[in-house]
Amino acid sequence: MKAIIDNYSGCKQGFAKDITDINCIAHARRKLVDHHVANKSQIADRAVENIEQLYEVEREARSLTPETQWHLRQARSRPIADVLHQWM
């Protein structure tokens, strides 16, 4: 079953390529920030810090070619995402 959280075209393109599970880190981050603000959750704060590291890599990648972006993400984002995934 395919579910689109919002109208983001990237999700639609992924589903067209038979990707069946697409999650949005921005939506997750927003909920974690809300939880931290409401409850002073250190757990949520830690997750937000890791997500901010991913955002930093994306800011660096903006001006790069697609191939260079891929290499940057493999070198920098993948380890951060792997740590976040294991931690969760």
PDB file of N, CA, C and O in Angstrom, chain B, residues numbered from 101:
ATOM      1  N   MET B 101       0.845  -1.175   0.000  1.00  0.00           N
ATOM      2  CA  MET B 101       0.000   0.000   0.000  1.00  0.00           C
ATOM      3  C   MET B 101       0.889   1.236   0.000  1.00  0.00           C
ATOM      4  O   MET B 101       1.857   1.306   0.758  1.00  0.00           O
ATOM      5  N   LYS B 102       0.576   2.180  -0.820  1.00  0.00           N
ATOM      6  CA  LYS B 102       1.338   3.411  -0.918  1.00  0.00           C
ATOM      7  C   LYS B 102       0.583   4.533  -0.230  1.00  0.00           C
ATOM      8  O   LYS B 102      -0.622   4.698  -0.423  1.00  0.00           O
ATOM      9  N   ALA B 103       1.293   5.293   0.562  1.00  0.00           N
ATOM     10  CA  ALA B 103       0.667   6.419   1.255  1.00  0.00           C
ATOM     11  C   ALA B 103       1.488   7.667   1.008  1.00  0.00           C
ATOM     12  O   ALA B 103       2.708   7.652   1.173  1.00  0.00           O
ATOM     13  N   ILE B 104       0.842   8.733   0.620  1.00  0.00           N
ATOM     14  CA  ILE B 104       1.518  10.011   0.427  1.00  0.00           C
ATOM     15  C   ILE B 104       1.143  10.904   1.596  1.00  0.00           C
ATOM     16  O   ILE B 104      -0.031  11.193   1.830  1.00  0.00           O
ATOM     17  N   ILE B 105       2.163  11.334   2.325  1.00  0.00           N
ATOM     18  CA  ILE B 105       1.944  12.172   3.501  1.00  0.00           C
ATOM     19  C   ILE B 105       1.469  13.551   3.081  1.00  0.00           C
ATOM     20  O   ILE B 105       0.556  14.113   3.685  1.00  0.00           O
ATOM     21  N   ASP B 106       2.078  14.083   2.067  1.00  0.00           N
ATOM     22  CA  ASP B 106       1.681  15.398   1.567  1.00  0.00           C
ATOM     23  C   ASP B 106       1.781  15.360   0.052  1.00  0.00           C
ATOM     24  O   ASP B 106       1.829  14.276  -0.528  1.00  0.00           O
ATOM     25  N   ASN B 107       1.814  16.471  -0.580  1.00  0.00           N
ATOM     26  CA  ASN B 107       1.803  16.521  -2.029  1.00  0.00           C
ATOM     27  C   ASN B 107       3.206  16.702  -2.610  1.00  0.00           C
ATOM     28  O   ASN B 107       3.349  17.224  -3.716  1.00  0.00           O
ATOM     29  N   TYR B 108       4.218  16.288  -1.897  1.00  0.00           N
ATOM     30  CA  TYR B 108       5.597  16.445  -2.357  1.00  0.00           C
ATOM     31  C   TYR B 108       5.833  15.601  -3.604  1.00  0.00           C
ATOM     32  O   TYR B 108       5.582  14.396  -3.592  1.00  0.00           O
ATOM     33  N   SER B 109       6.307  16.214  -4.664  1.00  0.00           N
ATOM     34  CA  SER B 109       6.475  15.524  -5.944  1.00  0.00           C
ATOM     35  C   SER B 109       7.512  14.413  -5.874  1.00  0.00           C
ATOM     36  O   SER B 109       7.427  13.446  -6.631  1.00  0.00           O
ATOM     37  N   GLY B 110       8.499  14.532  -4.974  1.00  0.00           N
ATOM     38  CA  GLY B 110       9.508  13.487  -4.841  1.00  0.00           C
ATOM     39  C   GLY B 110       8.903  12.165  -4.410  1.00  0.00           C
ATOM     40  O   GLY B 110       9.348  11.106  -4.852  1.00  0.00           O
ATOM     41  N   CYS B 111       7.894  12.212  -3.554  1.00  0.00           N
ATOM     42  CA  CYS B 111       7.205  10.982  -3.139  1.00  0.00           C
ATOM     43  C   CYS B 111       6.506  10.354  -4.331  1.00  0.00           C
ATOM     44  O   CYS B 111       6.588   9.143  -4.541  1.00  0.00           O
ATOM     45  N   LYS B 112       5.829  11.163  -5.098  1.00  0.00           N
ATOM     46  CA  LYS B 112       5.104  10.648  -6.262  1.00  0.00           C
ATOM     47  C   LYS B 112       6.071  10.011  -7.263  1.00  0.00           C
ATOM     48  O   LYS B 112       5.764   8.969  -7.841  1.00  0.00           O
ATOM     49  N   GLN B 113       7.226  10.627  -7.467  1.00  0.00           N
ATOM     50  CA  GLN B 113       8.217  10.072  -8.388  1.00  0.00           C
ATOM     51  C   GLN B 113       8.747   8.739  -7.870  1.00  0.00           C
ATOM     52  O   GLN B 113       8.956   7.805  -8.643  1.00  0.00           O
ATOM     53  N   GLY B 114       8.964   8.655  -6.562  1.00  0.00           N
ATOM     54  CA  GLY B 114       9.437   7.403  -5.973  1.00  0.00           C
ATOM     55  C   GLY B 114       8.418   6.295  -6.118  1.00  0.00           C
ATOM     56  O   GLY B 114       8.771   5.166  -6.457  1.00  0.00           O
ATOM     57  N   PHE B 115       7.160   6.602  -5.866  1.00  0.00           N
ATOM     58  CA  PHE B 115       6.114   5.595  -6.005  1.00  0.00           C
ATOM     59  C   PHE B 115       5.995   5.133  -7.454  1.00  0.00           C
ATOM     60  O   PHE B 115       5.708   3.964  -7.712  1.00  0.00           O
ATOM     61  N   ALA B 116       6.216   6.048  -8.403  1.00  0.00           N
ATOM     62  CA  ALA B 116       6.159   5.685  -9.813  1.00  0.00           C
ATOM     63  C   ALA B 116       7.267   4.694 -10.173  1.00  0.00           C
ATOM     64  O   ALA B 116       7.160   3.968 -11.161  1.00  0.00           O
ATOM     65  N   LYS B 117       8.335   4.670  -9.363  1.00  0.00           N
ATOM     66  CA  LYS B 117       9.450   3.739  -9.589  1.00  0.00           C
ATOM     67  C   LYS B 117       9.319   2.501  -8.698  1.00  0.00           C
ATOM     68  O   LYS B 117      10.295   1.782  -8.482  1.00  0.00           O
ATOM     69  N   ASP B 118       8.125   2.258  -8.186  1.00  0.00           N
ATOM     70  CA  ASP B 118       7.814   1.093  -7.354  1.00  0.00           C
ATOM     71  C   ASP B 118       8.481   1.103  -5.986  1.00  0.00           C
ATOM     72  O   ASP B 118       8.651   0.044  -5.381  1.00  0.00           O
ATOM     73  N   ILE B 119       8.862   2.272  -5.485  1.00  0.00           N
ATOM     74  CA  ILE B 119       9.307   2.386  -4.097  1.00  0.00           C
ATOM     75  C   ILE B 119       8.039   2.387  -3.253  1.00  0.00           C
ATOM     76  O   ILE B 119       7.122   3.168  -3.512  1.00  0.00           O
ATOM     77  N   THR B 120       7.979   1.528  -2.257  1.00  0.00           N
ATOM     78  CA  THR B 120       6.725   1.386  -1.510  1.00  0.00           C
ATOM     79  C   THR B 120       6.746   2.045  -0.140  1.00  0.00           C
ATOM     80  O   THR B 120       5.698   2.158   0.497  1.00  0.00           O
ATOM     81  N   ASP B 121       7.894   2.478   0.326  1.00  0.00           N
ATOM     82  CA  ASP B 121       7.964   3.086   1.646  1.00  0.00           C
ATOM     83  C   ASP B 121       8.822   4.335   1.572  1.00  0.00           C
ATOM     84  O   ASP B 121      10.036   4.248   1.387  1.00  0.00           O
ATOM     85  N   ILE B 122       8.200   5.496   1.715  1.00  0.00           N
ATOM     86  CA  ILE B 122       8.910   6.769   1.668  1.00  0.00           C
ATOM     87  C   ILE B 122       8.566   7.528   2.938  1.00  0.00           C
ATOM     88  O   ILE B 122       7.396   7.747   3.252  1.00  0.00           O
ATOM     89  N   ASN B 123       9.588   7.920   3.651  1.00  0.00           N
ATOM     90  CA  ASN B 123       9.389   8.675   4.885  1.00  0.00           C
ATOM     91  C   ASN B 123      10.065  10.032   4.757  1.00  0.00           C
ATOM     92  O   ASN B 123      11.088  10.170   4.086  1.00  0.00           O
ATOM     93  N   CYS B 124       9.497  11.001   5.388  1.00  0.00           N
ATOM     94  CA  CYS B 124       9.994  12.359   5.286  1.00  0.00           C
ATOM     95  C   CYS B 124      10.684  12.752   6.594  1.00  0.00           C
ATOM     96  O   CYS B 124      10.049  12.800   7.648  1.00  0.00           O
ATOM     97  N   ILE B 125      11.962  13.027   6.520  1.00  0.00           N
ATOM     98  CA  ILE B 125      12.716  13.395   7.714  1.00  0.00           C
ATOM     99  C   ILE B 125      12.237  14.738   8.261  1.00  0.00           C
ATOM    100  O   ILE B 125      12.301  14.970   9.468  1.00  0.00           O
ATOM    101  N   ALA B 126      11.761  15.620   7.394  1.00  0.00           N
ATOM    102  CA  ALA B 126      11.266  16.918   7.868  1.00  0.00           C
ATOM    103  C   ALA B 126      10.025  16.745   8.730  1.00  0.00           C
ATOM    104  O   ALA B 126       9.875  17.426   9.744  1.00  0.00           O
ATOM    105  N   HIS B 127       9.126  15.833   8.333  1.00  0.00           N
ATOM    106  CA  HIS B 127       7.942  15.576   9.152  1.00  0.00           C
ATOM    107  C   HIS B 127       8.345  14.985  10.502  1.00  0.00           C
ATOM    108  O   HIS B 127       7.828  15.389  11.544  1.00  0.00           O
ATOM    109  N   ALA B 128       9.267  14.028  10.475  1.00  0.00           N
ATOM    110  CA  ALA B 128       9.731  13.409  11.723  1.00  0.00           C
ATOM    111  C   ALA B 128      10.393  14.448  12.610  1.00  0.00           C
ATOM    112  O   ALA B 128      10.140  14.486  13.814  1.00  0.00           O
ATOM    113  N   ARG B 129      11.241  15.295  12.030  1.00  0.00           N
ATOM    114  CA  ARG B 129      11.936  16.319  12.810  1.00  0.00           C
ATOM    115  C   ARG B 129      10.946  17.265  13.479  1.00  0.00           C
ATOM    116  O   ARG B 129      11.102  17.616  14.649  1.00  0.00           O
ATOM    117  N   ARG B 130       9.929  17.675  12.728  1.00  0.00           N
ATOM    118  CA  ARG B 130       8.931  18.599  13.257  1.00  0.00           C
ATOM    119  C   ARG B 130       8.253  18.010  14.499  1.00  0.00           C
ATOM    120  O   ARG B 130       8.072  18.707  15.498  1.00  0.00           O
ATOM    121  N   LYS B 131       7.881  16.734  14.436  1.00  0.00           N
ATOM    122  CA  LYS B 131       7.242  16.078  15.587  1.00  0.00           C
ATOM    123  C   LYS B 131       8.219  15.968  16.762  1.00  0.00           C
ATOM    124  O   LYS B 131       7.824  16.149  17.914  1.00  0.00           O
ATOM    125  N   LEU B 132       9.480  15.676  16.477  1.00  0.00           N
ATOM    126  CA  LEU B 132      10.482  15.580  17.538  1.00  0.00           C
ATOM    127  C   LEU B 132      10.723  16.932  18.200  1.00  0.00           C
ATOM    128  O   LEU B 132      10.854  17.006  19.422  1.00  0.00           O
ATOM    129  N   VAL B 133      10.784  17.994  17.414  1.00  0.00           N
ATOM    130  CA  VAL B 133      10.955  19.341  17.974  1.00  0.00           C
ATOM    131  C   VAL B 133       9.763  19.683  18.862  1.00  0.00           C
ATOM    132  O   VAL B 133       9.934  20.197  19.968  1.00  0.00           O
ATOM    133  N   ASP B 134       8.563  19.397  18.379  1.00  0.00           N
ATOM    134  CA  ASP B 134       7.365  19.656  19.187  1.00  0.00           C
ATOM    135  C   ASP B 134       7.426  18.898  20.511  1.00  0.00           C
ATOM    136  O   ASP B 134       7.090  19.443  21.562  1.00  0.00           O
ATOM    137  N   HIS B 135       7.853  17.651  20.453  1.00  0.00           N
ATOM    138  CA  HIS B 135       7.948  16.827  21.664  1.00  0.00           C
ATOM    139  C   HIS B 135       8.999  17.392  22.620  1.00  0.00           C
ATOM    140  O   HIS B 135       8.782  17.438  23.831  1.00  0.00           O
ATOM    141  N   HIS B 136      10.124  17.815  22.079  1.00  0.00           N
ATOM    142  CA  HIS B 136      11.175  18.381  22.928  1.00  0.00           C
ATOM    143  C   HIS B 136      10.706  19.673  23.597  1.00  0.00           C
ATOM    144  O   HIS B 136      10.919  19.873  24.792  1.00  0.00           O
ATOM    145  N   VAL B 137      10.074  20.539  22.825  1.00  0.00           N
ATOM    146  CA  VAL B 137       9.601  21.814  23.361  1.00  0.00           C
ATOM    147  C   VAL B 137       8.555  21.581  24.457  1.00  0.00           C
ATOM    148  O   VAL B 137       8.602  22.219  25.508  1.00  0.00           O
ATOM    149  N   ALA B 138       7.628  20.680  24.212  1.00  0.00           N
ATOM    150  CA  ALA B 138       6.543  20.439  25.167  1.00  0.00           C
ATOM    151  C   ALA B 138       7.008  19.710  26.419  1.00  0.00           C
ATOM    152  O   ALA B 138       6.492  19.948  27.511  1.00  0.00           O
ATOM    153  N   ASN B 139       7.994  18.812  26.257  1.00  0.00           N
ATOM    154  CA  ASN B 139       8.349  17.924  27.362  1.00  0.00           C
ATOM    155  C   ASN B 139       9.811  17.993  27.791  1.00  0.00           C
ATOM    156  O   ASN B 139      10.235  17.260  28.685  1.00  0.00           O
ATOM    157  N   LYS B 140      10.581  18.874  27.154  1.00  0.00           N
ATOM    158  CA  LYS B 140      12.022  18.958  27.431  1.00  0.00           C
ATOM    159  C   LYS B 140      12.697  17.598  27.280  1.00  0.00           C
ATOM    160  O   LYS B 140      13.590  17.247  28.050  1.00  0.00           O
ATOM    161  N   SER B 141      12.260  16.843  26.282  1.00  0.00           N
ATOM    162  CA  SER B 141      12.757  15.498  26.049  1.00  0.00           C
ATOM    163  C   SER B 141      14.188  15.516  25.529  1.00  0.00           C
ATOM    164  O   SER B 141      14.462  16.061  24.460  1.00  0.00           O
ATOM    165  N   GLN B 142      15.089  14.923  26.283  1.00  0.00           N
ATOM    166  CA  GLN B 142      16.479  14.817  25.844  1.00  0.00           C
ATOM    167  C   GLN B 142      16.607  13.825  24.693  1.00  0.00           C
ATOM    168  O   GLN B 142      17.478  13.969  23.834  1.00  0.00           O
ATOM    169  N   ILE B 143      15.736  12.820  24.680  1.00  0.00           N
ATOM    170  CA  ILE B 143      15.749  11.836  23.595  1.00  0.00           C
ATOM    171  C   ILE B 143      15.381  12.514  22.279  1.00  0.00           C
ATOM    172  O   ILE B 143      16.062  12.332  21.270  1.00  0.00           O
ATOM    173  N   ALA B 144      14.314  13.287  22.292  1.00  0.00           N
ATOM    174  CA  ALA B 144      13.905  13.997  21.077  1.00  0.00           C
ATOM    175  C   ALA B 144      14.978  14.996  20.658  1.00  0.00           C
ATOM    176  O   ALA B 144      15.246  15.152  19.467  1.00  0.00           O
ATOM    177  N   ASP B 145      15.589  15.667  21.617  1.00  0.00           N
ATOM    178  CA  ASP B 145      16.636  16.643  21.322  1.00  0.00           C
ATOM    179  C   ASP B 145      17.815  15.978  20.631  1.00  0.00           C
ATOM    180  O   ASP B 145      18.388  16.540  19.697  1.00  0.00           O
ATOM    181  N   ARG B 146      18.181  14.782  21.083  1.00  0.00           N
ATOM    182  CA  ARG B 146      19.304  14.067  20.472  1.00  0.00           C
ATOM    183  C   ARG B 146      18.978  13.724  19.017  1.00  0.00           C
ATOM    184  O   ARG B 146      19.826  13.876  18.138  1.00  0.00           O
ATOM    185  N   ALA B 147      17.773  13.269  18.768  1.00  0.00           N
ATOM    186  CA  ALA B 147      17.369  12.941  17.400  1.00  0.00           C
ATOM    187  C   ALA B 147      17.406  14.184  16.518  1.00  0.00           C
ATOM    188  O   ALA B 147      17.875  14.128  15.381  1.00  0.00           O
ATOM    189  N   VAL B 148      16.916  15.301  17.038  1.00  0.00           N
ATOM    190  CA  VAL B 148      16.924  16.556  16.272  1.00  0.00           C
ATOM    191  C   VAL B 148      18.359  16.980  15.950  1.00  0.00           C
ATOM    192  O   VAL B 148      18.626  17.467  14.851  1.00  0.00           O
ATOM    193  N   GLU B 149      19.265  16.804  16.881  1.00  0.00           N
ATOM    194  CA  GLU B 149      20.674  17.136  16.628  1.00  0.00           C
ATOM    195  C   GLU B 149      21.236  16.295  15.488  1.00  0.00           C
ATOM    196  O   GLU B 149      21.954  16.814  14.633  1.00  0.00           O
ATOM    197  N   ASN B 150      20.918  14.999  15.466  1.00  0.00           N
ATOM    198  CA  ASN B 150      21.395  14.136  14.384  1.00  0.00           C
ATOM    199  C   ASN B 150      20.792  14.550  13.045  1.00  0.00           C
ATOM    200  O   ASN B 150      21.482  14.563  12.026  1.00  0.00           O
ATOM    201  N   ILE B 151      19.517  14.882  13.049  1.00  0.00           N
ATOM    202  CA  ILE B 151      18.860  15.313  11.818  1.00  0.00           C
ATOM    203  C   ILE B 151      19.472  16.630  11.334  1.00  0.00           C
ATOM    204  O   ILE B 151      19.629  16.829  10.130  1.00  0.00           O
ATOM    205  N   GLU B 152      19.815  17.518  12.247  1.00  0.00           N
ATOM    206  CA  GLU B 152      20.464  18.779  11.868  1.00  0.00           C
ATOM    207  C   GLU B 152      21.794  18.513  11.163  1.00  0.00           C
ATOM    208  O   GLU B 152      22.166  19.245  10.245  1.00  0.00           O
ATOM    209  N   GLN B 153      22.506  17.480  11.582  1.00  0.00           N
ATOM    210  CA  GLN B 153      23.756  17.117  10.900  1.00  0.00           C
ATOM    211  C   GLN B 153      23.479  16.716   9.452  1.00  0.00           C
ATOM    212  O   GLN B 153      24.244  17.056   8.549  1.00  0.00           O
ATOM    213  N   LEU B 154      22.377  15.989   9.237  1.00  0.00           N
ATOM    214  CA  LEU B 154      21.999  15.627   7.866  1.00  0.00           C
ATOM    215  C   LEU B 154      21.655  16.871   7.051  1.00  0.00           C
ATOM    216  O   LEU B 154      22.033  16.980   5.884  1.00  0.00           O
ATOM    217  N   TYR B 155      20.942  17.802   7.666  1.00  0.00           N
ATOM    218  CA  TYR B 155      20.601  19.055   6.983  1.00  0.00           C
ATOM    219  C   TYR B 155      21.861  19.831   6.593  1.00  0.00           C
ATOM    220  O   TYR B 155      21.914  20.440   5.524  1.00  0.00           O
ATOM    221  N   GLU B 156      22.855  19.807   7.446  1.00  0.00           N
ATOM    222  CA  GLU B 156      24.112  20.514   7.160  1.00  0.00           C
ATOM    223  C   GLU B 156      24.779  19.936   5.917  1.00  0.00           C
ATOM    224  O   GLU B 156      25.281  20.684   5.078  1.00  0.00           O
ATOM    225  N   VAL B 157      24.789  18.627   5.795  1.00  0.00           N
ATOM    226  CA  VAL B 157      25.360  17.998   4.598  1.00  0.00           C
ATOM    227  C   VAL B 157      24.572  18.438   3.367  1.00  0.00           C
ATOM    228  O   VAL B 157      25.163  18.732   2.328  1.00  0.00           O
ATOM    229  N   GLU B 158      23.259  18.487   3.472  1.00  0.00           N
ATOM    230  CA  GLU B 158      22.436  18.914   2.337  1.00  0.00           C
ATOM    231  C   GLU B 158      22.703  20.367   1.956  1.00  0.00           C
ATOM    232  O   GLU B 158      22.685  20.713   0.775  1.00  0.00           O
ATOM    233  N   ARG B 159      22.949  21.212   2.947  1.00  0.00           N
ATOM    234  CA  ARG B 159      23.299  22.613   2.633  1.00  0.00           C
ATOM    235  C   ARG B 159      24.609  22.658   1.851  1.00  0.00           C
ATOM    236  O   ARG B 159      24.748  23.439   0.910  1.00  0.00           O
ATOM    237  N   GLU B 160      25.553  21.829   2.236  1.00  0.00           N
ATOM    238  CA  GLU B 160      26.835  21.778   1.519  1.00  0.00           C
ATOM    239  C   GLU B 160      26.659  21.225   0.103  1.00  0.00           C
ATOM    240  O   GLU B 160      27.375  21.628  -0.814  1.00  0.00           O
ATOM    241  N   ALA B 161      25.721  20.316  -0.074  1.00  0.00           N
ATOM    242  CA  ALA B 161      25.544  19.632  -1.357  1.00  0.00           C
ATOM    243  C   ALA B 161      24.830  20.475  -2.410  1.00  0.00           C
ATOM    244  O   ALA B 161      24.925  20.176  -3.600  1.00  0.00           O
ATOM    245  N   ARG B 162      24.127  21.504  -2.002  1.00  0.00           N
ATOM    246  CA  ARG B 162      23.289  22.292  -2.934  1.00  0.00           C
ATOM    247  C   ARG B 162      24.012  22.729  -4.198  1.00  0.00           C
ATOM    248  O   ARG B 162      23.457  22.641  -5.293  1.00  0.00           O
ATOM    249  N   SER B 163      25.224  23.191  -4.058  1.00  0.00           N
ATOM    250  CA  SER B 163      25.922  23.774  -5.210  1.00  0.00           C
ATOM    251  C   SER B 163      26.752  22.745  -5.989  1.00  0.00           C
ATOM    252  O   SER B 163      27.451  23.109  -6.934  1.00  0.00           O
ATOM    253  N   LEU B 164      26.684  21.493  -5.610  1.00  0.00           N
ATOM    254  CA  LEU B 164      27.505  20.461  -6.248  1.00  0.00           C
ATOM    255  C   LEU B 164      26.759  19.767  -7.383  1.00  0.00           C
ATOM    256  O   LEU B 164      25.533  19.845  -7.474  1.00  0.00           O
ATOM    257  N   THR B 165      27.498  19.100  -8.234  1.00  0.00           N
ATOM    258  CA  THR B 165      26.882  18.305  -9.293  1.00  0.00           C
ATOM    259  C   THR B 165      26.185  17.099  -8.663  1.00  0.00           C
ATOM    260  O   THR B 165      26.523  16.707  -7.546  1.00  0.00           O
ATOM    261  N   PRO B 166      25.228  16.513  -9.360  1.00  0.00           N
ATOM    262  CA  PRO B 166      24.542  15.337  -8.807  1.00  0.00           C
ATOM    263  C   PRO B 166      25.496  14.207  -8.408  1.00  0.00           C
ATOM    264  O   PRO B 166      25.314  13.581  -7.364  1.00  0.00           O
ATOM    265  N   GLU B 167      26.483  13.952  -9.216  1.00  0.00           N
ATOM    266  CA  GLU B 167      27.432  12.881  -8.885  1.00  0.00           C
ATOM    267  C   GLU B 167      28.229  13.215  -7.623  1.00  0.00           C
ATOM    268  O   GLU B 167      28.443  12.350  -6.774  1.00  0.00           O
ATOM    269  N   THR B 168      28.663  14.457  -7.505  1.00  0.00           N
ATOM    270  CA  THR B 168      29.411  14.869  -6.325  1.00  0.00           C
ATOM    271  C   THR B 168      28.512  14.872  -5.091  1.00  0.00           C
ATOM    272  O   THR B 168      28.953  14.531  -3.994  1.00  0.00           O
ATOM    273  N   GLN B 169      27.239  15.261  -5.280  1.00  0.00           N
ATOM    274  CA  GLN B 169      26.273  15.181  -4.171  1.00  0.00           C
ATOM    275  C   GLN B 169      26.171  13.747  -3.668  1.00  0.00           C
ATOM    276  O   GLN B 169      26.185  13.513  -2.460  1.00  0.00           O
ATOM    277  N   TRP B 170      26.069  12.788  -4.581  1.00  0.00           N
ATOM    278  CA  TRP B 170      25.947  11.380  -4.209  1.00  0.00           C
ATOM    279  C   TRP B 170      27.143  10.948  -3.376  1.00  0.00           C
ATOM    280  O   TRP B 170      26.989  10.307  -2.336  1.00  0.00           O
ATOM    281  N   HIS B 171      28.342  11.307  -3.844  1.00  0.00           N
ATOM    282  CA  HIS B 171      29.560  10.925  -3.114  1.00  0.00           C
ATOM    283  C   HIS B 171      29.603  11.577  -1.731  1.00  0.00           C
ATOM    284  O   HIS B 171      29.977  10.934  -0.750  1.00  0.00           O
ATOM    285  N   LEU B 172      29.224  12.839  -1.654  1.00  0.00           N
ATOM    286  CA  LEU B 172      29.191  13.534  -0.365  1.00  0.00           C
ATOM    287  C   LEU B 172      28.211  12.846   0.583  1.00  0.00           C
ATOM    288  O   LEU B 172      28.519  12.624   1.754  1.00  0.00           O
ATOM    289  N   ARG B 173      27.035  12.513   0.068  1.00  0.00           N
ATOM    290  CA  ARG B 173      26.024  11.859   0.913  1.00  0.00           C
ATOM    291  C   ARG B 173      26.490  10.485   1.381  1.00  0.00           C
ATOM    292  O   ARG B 173      26.235  10.097   2.521  1.00  0.00           O
ATOM    293  N   GLN B 174      27.167   9.755   0.515  1.00  0.00           N
ATOM    294  CA  GLN B 174      27.686   8.443   0.916  1.00  0.00           C
ATOM    295  C   GLN B 174      28.738   8.588   2.014  1.00  0.00           C
ATOM    296  O   GLN B 174      28.776   7.810   2.967  1.00  0.00           O
ATOM    297  N   ALA B 175      29.582   9.591   1.860  1.00  0.00           N
ATOM    298  CA  ALA B 175      30.671   9.785   2.817  1.00  0.00           C
ATOM    299  C   ALA B 175      30.209  10.401   4.127  1.00  0.00           C
ATOM    300  O   ALA B 175      30.690  10.021   5.194  1.00  0.00           O
ATOM    301  N   ARG B 176      29.286  11.344   4.059  1.00  0.00           N
ATOM    302  CA  ARG B 176      28.913  12.095   5.268  1.00  0.00           C
ATOM    303  C   ARG B 176      27.528  11.769   5.809  1.00  0.00           C
ATOM    304  O   ARG B 176      27.368  11.589   7.016  1.00  0.00           O
ATOM    305  N   SER B 177      26.520  11.690   4.936  1.00  0.00           N
ATOM    306  CA  SER B 177      25.151  11.467   5.416  1.00  0.00           C
ATOM    307  C   SER B 177      24.894  10.020   5.820  1.00  0.00           C
ATOM    308  O   SER B 177      24.233   9.758   6.825  1.00  0.00           O
ATOM    309  N   ARG B 178      25.413   9.090   5.041  1.00  0.00           N
ATOM    310  CA  ARG B 178      25.140   7.684   5.345  1.00  0.00           C
ATOM    311  C   ARG B 178      25.570   7.310   6.757  1.00  0.00           C
ATOM    312  O   ARG B 178      24.791   6.671   7.464  1.00  0.00           O
ATOM    313  N   PRO B 179      26.776   7.677   7.205  1.00  0.00           N
ATOM    314  CA  PRO B 179      27.151   7.323   8.588  1.00  0.00           C
ATOM    315  C   PRO B 179      26.227   7.968   9.633  1.00  0.00           C
ATOM    316  O   PRO B 179      25.907   7.338  10.641  1.00  0.00           O
ATOM    317  N   ILE B 180      25.804   9.197   9.405  1.00  0.00           N
ATOM    318  CA  ILE B 180      24.902   9.871  10.347  1.00  0.00           C
ATOM    319  C   ILE B 180      23.557   9.153  10.362  1.00  0.00           C
ATOM    320  O   ILE B 180      23.002   8.883  11.428  1.00  0.00           O
ATOM    321  N   ALA B 181      23.036   8.844   9.173  1.00  0.00           N
ATOM    322  CA  ALA B 181      21.746   8.155   9.089  1.00  0.00           C
ATOM    323  C   ALA B 181      21.831   6.759   9.704  1.00  0.00           C
ATOM    324  O   ALA B 181      20.886   6.310  10.353  1.00  0.00           O
ATOM    325  N   ASP B 182      22.947   6.077   9.506  1.00  0.00           N
ATOM    326  CA  ASP B 182      23.118   4.745  10.102  1.00  0.00           C
ATOM    327  C   ASP B 182      23.116   4.812  11.620  1.00  0.00           C
ATOM    328  O   ASP B 182      22.493   3.976  12.276  1.00  0.00           O
ATOM    329  N   VAL B 183      23.807   5.800  12.189  1.00  0.00           N
ATOM    330  CA  VAL B 183      23.818   5.978  13.646  1.00  0.00           C
ATOM    331  C   VAL B 183      22.422   6.295  14.149  1.00  0.00           C
ATOM    332  O   VAL B 183      21.974   5.732  15.148  1.00  0.00           O
ATOM    333  N   LEU B 184      21.734   7.192  13.462  1.00  0.00           N
ATOM    334  CA  LEU B 184      20.367   7.556  13.841  1.00  0.00           C
ATOM    335  C   LEU B 184      19.452   6.340  13.771  1.00  0.00           C
ATOM    336  O   LEU B 184      18.638   6.124  14.668  1.00  0.00           O
ATOM    337  N   HIS B 185      19.577   5.561  12.732  1.00  0.00           N
ATOM    338  CA  HIS B 185      18.746   4.369  12.569  1.00  0.00           C
ATOM    339  C   HIS B 185      19.014   3.357  13.690  1.00  0.00           C
ATOM    340  O   HIS B 185      18.071   2.822  14.274  1.00  0.00           O
ATOM    341  N   GLN B 186      20.273   3.095  13.992  1.00  0.00           N
ATOM    342  CA  GLN B 186      20.613   2.152  15.072  1.00  0.00           C
ATOM    343  C   GLN B 186      20.115   2.676  16.408  1.00  0.00           C
ATOM    344  O   GLN B 186      19.589   1.913  17.218  1.00  0.00           O
ATOM    345  N   TRP B 187      20.274   3.956  16.641  1.00  0.00           N
ATOM    346  CA  TRP B 187      19.853   4.558  17.905  1.00  0.00           C
ATOM    347  C   TRP B 187      18.347   4.438  18.081  1.00  0.00           C
ATOM    348  O   TRP B 187      17.857   4.158  19.175  1.00  0.00           O
ATOM    349  N   MET B 188      17.611   4.656  16.978  1.00  0.00           N
ATOM    350  CA  MET B 188      16.152   4.579  17.064  1.00  0.00           C
ATOM    351  C   MET B 188      15.733   3.142  17.285  1.00  0.00           C
ATOM    352  O   MET B 188      14.541   2.854  17.386  1.00  0.00           O
TER     353      MET B 188
END
